[in-house]
Amino acid sequence: MASSAPILQFDDITPWSSFYDAVSLDFKEASLNCYKVIKGSWTELEAMSAKKGGLAKISKIFRTSKYITSVYSARDWLWSAFVYTAMVNYPTKANFMMPLPAYPVEEMCKIMNYLLLLNE
């Protein structure tokens, strides 16, 4: 068994959501604004995809190599990006998945916060 295996969840010792609660907490601690943007992004993504040309717009925003044919592929990609960033939120630079700065969650939130300031 891997050292990262969620063994306390096997016997319902901890809630099933504890891993995702920890991911959310990483972003919330880095920036409450960033956390709120991410939380609200799922509804925004759904709304945008429901509009005519919405998936094409999402493809353009995220500069996908292929046209997105389902909102779920965009949602899953974003979800993975947030989860993996939280998983490697180390105080030192890392290079085992890809080159990452120290505290990549904070760096991601800095970018989101900056972009929000530009759009105000």
C-alpha positions in Angstrom: 0.0 0.0 0.0 1.3 3.5 -0.9 2.2 5.8 2.0 -0.3 8.3 0.5 -3.2 5.8 0.6 -6.2 7.1 2.3 -6.4 4.3 4.8 -8.4 6.2 7.3 -11.2 6.5 4.7 -11.4 2.8 4.2 -13.2 2.3 7.5 -15.1 5.6 7.4 -12.8 7.1 10.1 -12.5 10.3 8.2 -15.1 11.8 5.8 -14.8 10.8 2.1 -14.5 14.5 1.3 -11.4 15.2 3.5 -9.0 15.1 0.6 -11.0 17.7 -1.4 -11.5 19.7 1.8 -7.7 19.9 2.1 -7.4 21.0 -1.5 -10.0 23.7 -1.0 -8.3 24.8 2.2 -4.9 25.2 0.4 -6.5 27.7 -2.0 -8.5 29.4 0.7 -5.4 29.9 2.8 -3.5 31.3 -0.1 -6.2 33.8 -1.0 -9.9 33.9 -0.1 -10.6 35.7 -3.3 -8.8 32.9 -5.3 -10.9 30.3 -3.5 -14.1 32.1 -4.3 -13.1 32.5 -8.0 -12.4 28.8 -8.3 -15.6 27.9 -6.5 -17.7 30.1 -8.7 -15.9 29.0 -11.9 -17.8 25.8 -12.1 -21.2 27.6 -12.4 -19.6 30.0 -14.9 -18.2 27.2 -17.0 -21.6 25.5 -17.1 -23.3 28.7 -18.1 -20.8 29.6 -20.8 -20.9 26.1 -22.3 -24.7 26.2 -22.5 -24.6 29.3 -24.7 -24.3 29.1 -28.5 -20.6 29.0 -29.4 -19.8 28.6 -25.7 -17.6 25.5 -26.1 -15.7 27.3 -28.8 -15.2 30.3 -26.5 -14.0 28.0 -23.7 -11.6 26.3 -26.2 -10.2 29.8 -27.1 -9.9 31.0 -23.5 -7.9 28.0 -22.5 -6.0 27.7 -25.8 -6.8 24.0 -26.2 -5.1 22.1 -29.0 -8.4 20.5 -29.9 -11.9 22.0 -29.9 -13.7 21.1 -26.6 -16.8 19.1 -27.4 -18.0 18.8 -23.8 -18.0 21.1 -20.8 -16.9 18.0 -18.7 -13.6 17.7 -20.5 -12.8 21.4 -19.6 -14.1 20.9 -16.0 -12.1 17.7 -15.5 -8.9 19.4 -16.9 -9.3 22.4 -14.5 -10.2 20.1 -11.6 -7.1 18.1 -12.2 -4.9 21.3 -12.4 -6.2 22.5 -9.1 -5.9 19.2 -7.3 -2.4 18.4 -8.6 -1.2 21.9 -7.8 -2.5 21.5 -4.2 -0.8 18.1 -4.0 2.6 19.6 -4.9 2.2 22.7 -2.8 5.7 22.4 -1.3 7.7 25.3 0.2 10.5 24.6 -2.2 10.7 24.4 -6.0 9.8 21.0 -7.4 10.6 19.4 -10.8 9.3 15.9 -10.7 6.0 16.5 -12.5 7.0 19.7 -14.2 9.0 22.7 -13.1 7.0 24.3 -10.3 7.8 27.3 -8.1 7.7 27.0 -4.3 4.1 27.2 -3.1 2.5 26.8 -6.5 -1.0 27.4 -5.1 0.0 30.9 -3.9 1.6 31.6 -7.3 -1.6 30.4 -9.1 -3.7 32.6 -6.9 -1.4 35.6 -7.5 -2.1 35.3 -11.2 -5.8 34.9 -10.7 -5.9 37.9 -8.4 -3.9 40.0 -10.8 -6.2 39.1 -13.7 -9.2 40.0 -11.6 -7.7 43.4 -10.9 -7.1 44.0 -14.6 -10.8 43.2 -15.4 -12.2 45.6 -12.7 
